């Protein structure tokens, strides 16, 4: 996956470099494509959020949720 995807901490870093105000991860629970546990990416995202820059809103949503970004 490394050639075409980034992990949660890299995604937070990319959002920081792009000076994003909001980050909405979209591939969680969409495909079974590795030997990771079903919650591993969400757990890693929660850990990565701790080091996120102030002002970056990270929306940890689930398939089927409605999300409003303003």
Rosetta blueprint (number, residue, H / E / L):
1 X L
2 X L
3 X L
4 X L
5 X L
6 X L
7 X L
8 X H
9 X H
10 X H
11 X H
12 X H
13 X H
14 X H
15 X H
16 X H
17 X H
18 X L
19 X L
20 X L
21 X L
22 X E
23 X E
24 X E
25 X L
26 X L
27 X L
28 X L
29 X L
30 X L
31 X L
32 X L
33 X L
34 X L
35 X L
36 X L
37 X L
38 X L
39 X L
40 X H
41 X H
42 X H
43 X H
44 X H
45 X H
46 X H
47 X H
48 X H
49 X H
50 X L
51 X L
52 X L
53 X L
54 X L
55 X L
56 X L
57 X E
58 X E
59 X E
60 X L
61 X L
62 X L
63 X L
64 X L
65 X L
66 X L
67 X L
68 X L
69 X L
70 X L
